[in-house]
Amino acid sequence: MRCGAGIEARQVNELFINIDPIQAGGRLTGDAIKAIIAYGDGYSVCDNCRKPNRLDYIAKPPIVDFHKDVASWLNMDTARVVPGARRGFQAVTHTYVQKGDPVLLTSLSHYTEFLAVEGAGGVAREIPANAEHIITADATAAKIEEVQRETGKPPVLAFIDHVDYQFGNMHDVAAITKVAHQYDIPVLYNGAYTVGILPVDGKSLGADFVVGSGHKSMAAPAPSGILATTTEHAQQLFRTTTIEGDVTKRRFGIKEPEMMGCTLMGATLVGMMASFPHVKERVKHFDLELAHNKIIIDALRSIDGTKILSEYPRRHTLTRVDTTGSFDRVAETHKKRGFYLSSALADHGVTGVIPGATRIWKFNSYGTTKRQAEHLAAAFVAIADENGLRVTR
Ligand SMILES: *Cc1c(COP(=O)(O)O)cnc(C)c1O
């Protein structure tokens, strides 16, 4: 099948078990695919936009209800949809960060957090992770003190990733937030790998802002995401426009500058909405995801020389592996060099491991069934066997 313009139909999730770290949680549900077809046209959600004209007030399709549901599901007061988590970060930095202000990030922060700080003129100050690649409350306190000593003021905002993208480790957001709040620093909870994957309770974590990624973790099309906050911060973050034209004296009512009025106007939003009932259900079964992940990890660990670099036992399905002492040794002499691994995995119907990577790589088993997890486990062991690596049985 072709889409024209030289575009072939993509058949990745149809033909393979996809363990790509960033794709596993974003795979669409059947309902989202239907919504994309129905709402693919530009501005399609605007058919029934009535006064007051703003995206989050539209009742048909039920966008207004979706906003309320998302906020209460995250145990926050109010929510908006944004074109990706990064645009949520940007709205927050643009509101709270002035030129030269220090902002707390971590040594495991995602580049989009840095760019959001840069865009607002802020200065990146990273809380270092400990030897186990965990961000602690103590390290947070020490960093705040350091920033205060050096600049004379505490950071104006902190970005904390509940689960980081490098190791998939889980960090104690509640404890970190408690420390930040002692210095009156608002905390942005980055749920790019958690919102839509496992239960998130913003209030009990002490989050001032909760950001989630639709296309990474909510089975939604890109670019989509959510930004939720408390009533206290909503007044600032979701302030309405005050600008007026000097000739026409036009004003723009309740449009919000940080949202540029309206954000997701078609397939992205309706796709996210269509997946939402499935997403609400799936977060309740994260224990099963971890059980399936363990099947794969146990198999990898049985291959002599393989190390799991992520915290163990796992608390998230995104996992970093070091196979320098196993699969990489095979690459030295294999005629396909390092590409043999992804190629052999493809022969087993598995995709998502970076072609050529045999030393340090990541996978995300999110969404695999038990049978698929067992298939993955057997595939890794079979590839090890075929290439003469020792497997402990
Ligand atoms: C993927 C990711 C992002 C970016 O998410 P988008 O929705 O693509 O903007 C931000 N932070 C972390 C930790 C991520 O893993």
The ligand as a MOL file (V3000), in Angstrom:
LIG
                    3D

  0  0  0     0  0            999 V3000
M  V30 BEGIN CTAB
M  V30 COUNTS 15 15 0 0 0
M  V30 BEGIN ATOM
M  V30 1 C 10.3010 12.1380 25.5520 0
M  V30 2 C 10.5910 13.0280 26.6950 0
M  V30 3 C 10.2670 14.3900 26.6450 0
M  V30 4 C 9.6950 15.0480 25.4100 0
M  V30 5 O 8.3470 14.7050 25.2290 0
M  V30 6 P 7.5400 15.3330 23.9940 0
M  V30 7 O 6.1180 14.9850 24.3060 0
M  V30 8 O 8.0420 14.6700 22.7590 0
M  V30 9 O 7.7860 16.7970 23.9760 0
M  V30 10 C 10.5200 15.1490 27.7550 0
M  V30 11 N 11.0620 14.6340 28.8620 0
M  V30 12 C 11.3830 13.3250 28.9600 0
M  V30 13 C 11.9590 12.7970 30.2180 0
M  V30 14 C 11.1650 12.4900 27.8860 0
M  V30 15 O 11.5010 11.2120 27.9880 0
M  V30 END ATOM
M  V30 BEGIN BOND
M  V30 1 1 1 2
M  V30 2 1 2 3
M  V30 3 2 2 14
M  V30 4 1 3 4
M  V30 5 2 3 10
M  V30 6 1 4 5
M  V30 7 1 5 6
M  V30 8 2 6 7
M  V30 9 1 6 8
M  V30 10 1 6 9
M  V30 11 1 10 11
M  V30 12 2 11 12
M  V30 13 1 12 13
M  V30 14 1 12 14
M  V30 15 1 14 15
M  V30 END BOND
M  V30 END CTAB
M  END
